Amino acid sequence: MTSSSTSSASFTYRDAGVDIDAGEALVERIKPFAKRTLRPEVMAGIGGFGALFDLSKKYAEPVLVSGTDGVGTKLKLAFQLGRHDTVGIDLVAMSVNDILVQGAEPLFFLDYFACGRLDVDTAASVIRGIAVGCEQAGCALIGGETAEMPGMYPDGEYDLAGFAVGVVEKSKIIDGRSIAPGDAVIGLASSGAHSNGYSLVRKIIERANPDLNALFDNGDGAKTWLADAVMAPTRIYVKPLLALMKALPVKGLAHITGGGLLDNVPRILDASLMAALDSAAWRRPKLFDWLQREGRVADAEMHRVFNCGIGMVVVVSPAHAEQALQLLREAGETASIIGAIRRRDAGQPQTVVT
């Protein structure tokens, strides 16, 4: 009798852990965020099966540039601290900064938010941050996907992925081929660790066991909470660098992500060249001093894991270096000449930080 009664029970999708109503409520909640990011080329709003974008006819030979990325284990700290409002900015930044280095203007962005059980407030906070990042980058939040998958993620946790598409005139693609010995290397300040190296950051925090809600002097003249320093969202360099590219020739751009300065700068260099960087030429945020001290991390490891205060590298001819600095600073960037391109000796690393 019991077996028969159990086998005839009626289940709903909600019984299985998926709340369709919550998903629909989230779509309605995020529509105003997405609307603020729209560009004239967007042909449909949020909610359709696909997003439509009319590629501008202002390009003679348009080349599409795409990129995808996530936020990594920085999300674990977001869960721990209950801070979900800025990881969306990180998500956008990692993709738009990547396509920017090839000279591309980001056009639109899509996100993927996956969780075990959908918390509308948390998801809305994350997606609001994504919209803020899109506004900073000047691209449209054109669509996305929210996946509620019971049993796949612990309660209160989620994962993020982002996808950006941009466009560049074929004749203006930046690929580093024109970089030559003597060229100036300009560094743009980062806002912190951005979204890289957080497995090590978390291990250091676990060992040091600091009060993340304590005041912390990051060396910029104002104290902040340690949690704010650790969770500071990735800086988006799109608008200042697009303006710079219109004003003068940029030979190369490197987004300093996983691999730090040592592994990312060589990605734009010919094998015969190297970048000689002077660590005294820029201010390293004290967050990195704290991480190095508490984790007993070697200098070389710091420069390979973290951006150490430089989030983007710009290579220009020495004749354009001062003008580039002026334009970047006028656009609100903290920029400085941090080194130069040299001929590389046999066996020499392609980035040397002294």
C-alpha positions in Angstrom: 0.0 0.0 0.0 2.8 2.4 1.0 4.8 1.5 -2.1 1.8 2.1 -4.4 1.0 5.4 -2.8 4.6 6.6 -3.1 5.0 5.5 -6.8 1.8 7.4 -7.7 2.9 10.7 -6.1 2.9 13.7 -8.5 6.1 15.7 -8.8 6.7 19.2 -10.0 9.8 20.9 -11.3 10.0 22.9 -8.1 10.0 19.6 -6.2 13.0 18.6 -8.2 14.7 21.9 -7.1 14.1 24.2 -10.1 11.9 27.3 -9.6 10.7 28.6 -13.0 8.9 31.5 -11.3 12.2 32.6 -9.7 13.9 32.5 -13.0 11.2 34.7 -14.6 11.3 37.1 -11.7 15.1 37.4 -12.2 14.6 38.3 -15.9 12.2 41.1 -15.0 14.5 42.3 -12.2 17.5 42.6 -14.6 15.8 44.2 -17.6 16.4 47.8 -16.3 20.1 47.0 -15.8 20.5 45.6 -19.3 18.6 48.5 -20.8 21.1 51.0 -19.6 23.9 49.2 -21.6 22.1 49.2 -24.9 23.8 50.5 -28.1 21.9 51.7 -31.2 23.0 48.5 -33.0 21.0 46.2 -30.6 17.9 45.0 -32.4 16.1 43.2 -29.6 15.9 43.3 -25.8 16.5 40.7 -23.1 14.2 37.7 -23.1 14.3 36.3 -26.7 15.9 33.0 -27.8 18.8 34.9 -29.3 20.2 38.4 -29.4 20.3 40.4 -32.5 23.0 43.0 -33.3 23.3 45.0 -36.5 27.1 45.4 -37.1 27.9 49.0 -37.8 28.6 49.9 -41.5 31.3 52.4 -40.4 34.0 49.7 -41.0 35.4 49.0 -44.4 36.8 45.6 -43.5 35.4 44.7 -40.1 37.0 41.8 -38.2 35.1 40.4 -35.3 37.2 39.6 -32.1 35.7 37.3 -29.4 36.7 36.4 -25.9 35.4 34.3 -23.0 36.5 34.1 -19.4 35.3 33.7 -15.8 36.1 35.1 -12.4 37.9 32.1 -11.0 38.2 31.3 -7.3 37.7 34.9 -6.4 34.1 33.7 -6.3 34.9 31.7 -3.2 35.8 34.9 -1.3 32.6 36.5 -2.6 30.6 33.6 -1.1 32.6 33.8 2.2 32.1 37.6 2.5 28.6 37.7 1.1 29.8 40.2 -1.6 28.1 39.7 -4.9 27.9 43.2 -6.3 31.3 43.6 -8.0 32.2 40.1 -9.3 30.1 40.9 -12.3 32.4 43.8 -13.1 35.3 41.3 -12.9 33.5 39.0 -15.3 33.1 41.8 -18.0 36.6 43.1 -17.5 38.4 39.8 -18.1 36.8 39.4 -21.5 36.6 43.0 -22.8 40.2 43.8 -21.7 41.3 40.7 -23.6 39.7 41.6 -26.9 40.8 45.2 -26.5 44.4 44.3 -26.8 43.9 43.4 -30.4 42.5 46.9 -31.1 38.9 45.8 -30.9 36.0 47.9 -29.6 33.7 45.6 -27.5 30.2 45.6 -29.0 28.2 43.2 -26.8 28.5 40.8 -23.9 26.6 37.7 -22.7 26.8 36.0 -19.4 26.2 32.5 -18.0 25.1 32.3 -14.4 24.9 28.7 -13.0 23.7 27.7 -9.5 22.2 24.8 -7.5 19.3 26.9 -6.2 18.4 30.3 -7.6 18.5 33.1 -5.1 16.9 36.0 -7.0 18.5 38.7 -4.9 22.0 37.3 -5.2 21.7 36.7 -8.9 20.3 40.2 -9.5 23.2 41.7 -7.5 25.7 39.8 -9.7 24.0 40.8 -12.9 23.7 44.4 -11.8 27.5 44.3 -11.5 27.7 42.8 -15.0 25.7 45.7 -16.3 27.9 48.2 -14.6 30.9 46.6 -16.2 29.3 46.8 -19.6 28.6 50.5 -19.1 32.2 51.0 -18.2 33.3 49.2 -21.4 30.6 50.8 -23.6 29.2 47.5 -24.7 25.7 46.1 -24.6 24.6 43.4 -22.2 22.7 41.7 -25.0 21.7 38.4 -23.4 22.7 35.6 -21.2 21.6 32.3 -19.5 20.6 31.5 -15.9 20.9 27.8 -15.2 19.4 26.4 -12.0 20.9 22.9 -11.6 20.0 21.2 -8.3 22.9 19.1 -6.9 25.5 20.7 -9.0 26.6 23.4 -6.6 26.4 23.8 -2.8 23.8 26.2 -1.5 24.8 29.8 -1.7 27.4 29.2 -4.5 27.3 29.8 -8.2 29.6 30.0 -11.2 30.0 32.6 -13.9 31.2 32.8 -17.4 31.3 35.7 -19.8 31.5 36.2 -23.5 32.4 39.4 -25.4 32.4 40.2 -29.1 34.1 43.3 -30.5 35.1 44.6 -33.9 38.3 46.1 -35.3 39.1 47.5 -38.8 41.3 44.9 -40.5 44.1 47.4 -41.2 44.1 48.5 -37.5 44.5 45.1 -35.8 47.2 45.3 -33.1 49.4 42.3 -33.1 52.8 43.5 -31.8 54.5 42.9 -35.1 55.8 46.5 -35.4 57.4 46.4 -31.9 61.1 47.2 -32.1 64.1 47.8 -29.8 63.9 51.1 -28.0 60.1 51.2 -27.9 58.6 52.5 -24.6 56.7 50.2 -22.3 53.9 52.1 -20.5 52.1 50.5 -17.5 48.5 51.3 -16.5 47.8 50.9 -12.8 45.6 48.0 -11.7 42.9 48.3 -9.1 44.3 45.4 -7.1 44.7 41.7 -7.8 41.9 41.8 -10.4 40.8 38.2 -10.9 44.0 36.3 -11.0 46.0 34.4 -8.4 43.1 33.9 -6.0 43.8 30.3 -5.2 47.1 31.6 -3.7 45.3 34.6 -2.2 42.9 32.3 -0.4 45.7 30.1 0.8 47.5 33.1 2.2 44.4 34.4 3.9 43.8 30.9 5.4 47.3 30.9 6.9 47.3 34.5 8.1 43.7 34.4 9.3 43.3 38.2 9.2 40.3 40.2 10.2 39.0 41.0 6.7 36.8 43.7 8.1 39.8 45.6 9.6 41.1 48.8 8.1 43.9 48.4 5.7 46.3 51.0 4.2 46.8 50.1 0.5 49.3 52.9 0.0 47.0 55.2 -2.0 46.5 57.8 0.7 43.3 56.4 2.0 42.5 53.5 4.3 40.0 50.9 3.2 38.7 47.6 4.6 41.0 44.6 3.9 38.0 42.9 2.3 37.6 45.9 -0.1 41.3 45.7 -1.1 41.0 41.9 -1.7 37.7 42.2 -3.6 38.3 45.4 -5.6 36.9 44.8 -9.1 39.1 44.5 -12.1 39.8 47.8 -13.8 38.3 48.1 -17.3 40.6 50.0 -19.7 38.4 50.1 -22.8 37.4 53.7 -23.2 40.8 55.3 -22.4 42.7 52.9 -24.7 40.2 53.2 -27.6 40.7 57.0 -27.4 44.5 56.5 -27.3 44.4 54.2 -30.4 42.5 56.9 -32.3 45.1 59.6 -31.3 48.4 57.8 -32.1 49.8 54.5 -33.2 49.8 51.8 -30.5 52.2 49.0 -31.3 51.2 46.4 -28.7 48.9 45.8 -25.7 49.1 43.2 -23.1 46.4 42.5 -20.5 48.2 41.3 -17.3 46.2 38.3 -16.2 47.2 34.8 -15.1 50.9 34.6 -15.6 51.5 38.1 -14.4 54.1 40.4 -16.0 56.5 37.5 -16.8 54.2 35.5 -19.0 51.8 38.0 -20.5 54.1 40.7 -22.0 55.9 38.0 -24.1 52.7 37.2 -25.8 53.0 40.4 -27.9 56.8 40.1 -28.5 58.8 38.5 -31.3 61.2 35.9 -30.1 64.1 38.2 -30.8 62.8 40.9 -28.3 62.5 41.2 -24.6 60.9 43.7 -22.2 63.2 45.2 -19.5 60.9 46.5 -16.7 61.9 48.5 -13.7 59.8 47.7 -10.6 60.7 51.1 -9.0 58.9 52.9 -11.9 55.4 52.2 -10.5 53.7 52.1 -7.1 52.9 48.6 -6.0 49.7 48.5 -3.9 50.4 47.4 -0.4 48.0 44.5 -0.9 50.8 42.8 -2.8 53.3 43.6 -0.1 50.9 42.0 2.4 50.4 38.9 0.3 54.1 38.5 -0.3 54.9 38.9 3.4 52.2 36.7 4.8 52.7 34.0 2.1 56.5 34.3 2.0 56.2 34.5 -1.8 59.4 34.9 -3.8 59.7 38.0 -6.1 59.7 35.9 -9.3 56.6 34.1 -8.1 54.9 37.4 -7.4 55.6 38.6 -10.9 54.4 35.4 -12.4 51.1 35.0 -10.4 50.0 38.6 -9.8 49.8 41.8 -11.8 51.7 43.5 -8.9 50.0 46.9 -9.7 50.1 46.9 -13.5 46.9 45.7 -15.1 47.7 46.7 -18.7 50.9 47.2 -20.7 51.0 49.6 -23.7 54.0 49.6 -26.1 54.5 52.8 -28.2 57.5 54.3 -30.1 59.7 56.5 -27.9 58.5 59.5 -30.0 54.9 59.0 -28.8 55.6 58.0 -25.2 55.1 61.4 -23.6 51.9 62.2 -25.6 50.5 58.7 -24.7 51.2 59.3 -21.0 49.4 62.7 -21.2 46.4 61.3 -22.9 46.1 58.4 -20.6 46.4 60.6 -17.5 43.8 63.0 -18.8 41.5 60.0 -19.3 41.9 59.2 -15.6 44.5 56.4 -15.8 47.5 56.2 -13.6 50.2 55.6 -16.2 54.0 55.6 -16.2 56.8 54.4 -18.4 57.9 51.2 -16.7 60.5 49.9 -19.1 61.7 49.5 -22.7 62.0 46.9 -25.4 65.4 45.5 -25.9 67.1 42.9 -28.2 67.0 39.5 -26.5 70.1 37.5 -26.0 70.1 33.8 -26.4 68.5 32.1 -23.4 67.3 35.3 -21.9 63.7 35.5 -20.6 61.4 37.7 -22.6 60.4 39.8 -19.6 62.9 40.8 -16.9 61.7 42.8 -13.9 64.5 44.4 -11.8 
